[in-house]
Amino acid sequence: MKEPIVARTSAKNKRVSAAVRVKRPRRKLKDASADMPIPIPEAVLGGLDHYIGFHLRIAQDASFRAFARNTGRKDMKPGHFAALAVIDRNPGISQGALGRAIGRDKSTITPLVQFLHENGLIDRRTRTGDRRSISLLLTPAGKTVLARLVRHAREHDRKLDAIVGSGKTEFIALLKKIADQLT
């Protein structure tokens, strides 16, 4: 472990000098048996196993990973897909309205919009009469990427439909109720 650099101040002349960093040799761990795998015990969830929010997050993470894996674009997340889809259906939508539509606050919608803009998927235009407000529009490249993502999203949703079964309508209603009641 490296020692931190410590600043020392001389009381007489108030000069600051950096202490010398001490390098320690790295210790090599000895493996008694490189051929034997080390068993990894399963974690005990305890109370977490009874929290709906915990299972929602686990399911969301699994769904997001599967979506990214199937699209072949690790940089394109479901939130990007949702934003592109909403912008496509609402040309000229404001950044704030987009954030409300896809459940993002200002701190997360700004980097998302910047990512889409920097990757040439959307245009940002100043609204006529209000220079503070920005309109969002898909570029031709954005339309192409969205069309490809829609195909992946449909396939992904078919897999989720198979998991949820005939209770899809009720399941979505419950998810919407959770979102509505907690916002």
C-alpha positions in Angstrom: 0.0 0.0 0.0 1.4 3.4 -0.9 1.8 6.0 1.8 -0.2 9.2 1.1 1.5 12.4 0.3 1.4 14.6 3.3 1.8 18.4 3.2 3.9 19.8 6.1 3.9 23.5 6.9 6.8 25.2 8.5 5.7 27.5 11.3 8.6 29.9 10.7 8.2 30.6 7.0 4.8 29.0 6.1 6.4 27.0 3.3 4.7 23.8 2.2 6.7 20.9 1.1 5.5 17.4 0.0 6.6 14.4 2.0 8.4 11.7 0.0 6.1 8.8 -1.0 7.4 5.5 0.4 7.2 2.5 -1.9 6.6 -0.8 -0.3 7.2 -4.1 -2.1 4.0 -5.9 -3.0 3.5 -9.2 -1.2 2.7 -12.2 -3.3 0.0 -14.4 -1.9 0.9 -18.0 -1.8 -1.7 -20.4 -3.2 -1.6 -23.7 -1.3 -3.3 -25.5 -4.2 -3.8 -23.6 -7.5 -5.7 -26.6 -8.9 -8.5 -26.6 -6.3 -11.3 -24.1 -6.8 -12.2 -22.1 -3.7 -15.9 -22.6 -3.0 -17.9 -19.3 -2.8 -20.8 -19.6 -0.4 -24.2 -18.2 -1.4 -25.1 -15.0 0.4 -27.9 -14.9 2.9 -30.3 -12.1 2.0 -32.1 -12.0 5.3 -34.7 -9.3 5.3 -33.8 -8.2 1.8 -35.6 -11.3 0.5 -38.9 -9.8 1.6 -38.5 -6.3 0.1 -40.4 -5.6 -3.1 -38.0 -2.8 -3.9 -35.0 -5.1 -3.7 -36.5 -7.6 -6.1 -37.7 -4.8 -8.5 -34.1 -3.6 -8.7 -32.7 -7.1 -9.2 -35.2 -7.8 -12.0 -34.6 -4.4 -13.6 -30.8 -5.0 -13.6 -31.3 -8.4 -15.1 -33.6 -7.0 -17.8 -31.2 -4.1 -18.6 -28.2 -6.5 -18.9 -30.2 -8.8 -21.2 -31.3 -5.8 -23.3 -27.8 -4.5 -23.7 -26.4 -7.9 -24.5 -29.0 -8.4 -27.2 -28.6 -5.0 -28.9 -24.8 -5.5 -29.2 -24.3 -1.9 -28.0 -23.0 -1.8 -24.5 -23.3 2.0 -24.5 -27.0 2.0 -25.4 -29.1 1.5 -22.3 -32.8 1.1 -22.0 -33.1 4.7 -20.8 -31.5 5.8 -24.1 -34.0 3.7 -26.0 -36.9 5.1 -24.0 -35.7 8.7 -24.6 -35.3 8.0 -28.4 -38.8 6.5 -28.5 -40.4 9.4 -26.7 -38.6 12.0 -28.8 -39.7 10.1 -32.0 -43.3 10.2 -30.9 -43.1 13.8 -29.7 -40.8 15.8 -32.0 -39.8 19.1 -30.4 -40.4 17.9 -26.9 -38.6 19.8 -24.1 -35.9 18.2 -22.0 -38.0 18.7 -18.9 -41.1 17.0 -20.5 -38.9 14.2 -21.7 -37.5 13.7 -18.2 -41.1 13.5 -16.8 -42.2 11.1 -19.5 -39.4 8.6 -18.8 -39.2 9.1 -15.1 -35.9 11.0 -14.9 -35.0 14.0 -12.9 -32.9 17.0 -14.1 -29.7 15.5 -12.8 -30.0 12.3 -14.9 -31.9 13.6 -17.9 -29.2 16.2 -18.7 -26.3 13.7 -19.2 -28.7 11.3 -21.1 -29.6 14.1 -23.5 -25.9 15.1 -23.8 -25.0 11.4 -24.6 -27.6 11.2 -27.4 -26.6 14.6 -28.8 -22.9 13.8 -28.7 -23.5 10.5 -30.5 -25.5 12.3 -33.3 -28.8 10.7 -32.4 -30.7 13.8 -31.5 -30.7 17.5 -32.4 -31.2 20.2 -29.8 -32.8 23.4 -31.0 -33.6 26.6 -29.3 -37.4 27.2 -29.2 -38.7 30.2 -31.0 -39.6 32.9 -28.5 -37.9 31.2 -25.5 -34.1 30.9 -25.8 -33.9 29.1 -22.5 -36.1 26.2 -23.7 -34.6 23.5 -26.0 -36.6 21.3 -28.4 -35.4 17.7 -29.0 -35.6 16.0 -32.4 -34.3 12.7 -33.7 -31.6 12.9 -36.4 -31.6 10.4 -39.3 -29.0 8.4 -37.4 -31.2 8.5 -34.3 -34.1 7.1 -36.4 -31.9 4.3 -37.7 -30.7 3.4 -34.2 -34.2 3.6 -32.8 -35.6 1.2 -35.5 -32.9 -1.3 -34.6 -33.5 -1.0 -30.9 -37.3 -1.4 -31.4 -36.6 -4.8 -33.0 -34.5 -5.8 -30.0 -37.0 -4.4 -27.5 -39.9 -6.4 -29.1 -37.8 -9.6 -28.8 -36.8 -8.7 -25.3 -40.5 -8.0 -24.4 -41.5 -11.4 -25.8 -39.1 -13.1 -23.4 -40.6 -11.1 -20.5 -44.1 -11.9 -21.7 -43.2 -15.6 -21.5 -41.9 -15.2 -18.0 -44.9 -13.1 -16.7 -47.5 -15.2 -18.6 -51.2 -14.3 -18.7 -50.8 -11.8 -15.8 -49.0 -9.2 -17.9 -51.8 -6.6 -17.7 -52.1 -6.9 -14.0 -48.4 -6.9 -13.5 -48.0 -3.7 -15.5 -50.9 -2.2 -13.6 -49.1 -3.0 -10.3 -45.8 -1.5 -11.5 -47.6 1.7 -12.6 -49.4 1.8 -9.3 -46.1 1.5 -7.4 -44.6 4.3 -9.6 -47.7 6.6 -9.2 -48.0 6.1 -5.4 -44.3 6.7 -4.7 -43.8 9.8 -6.8 
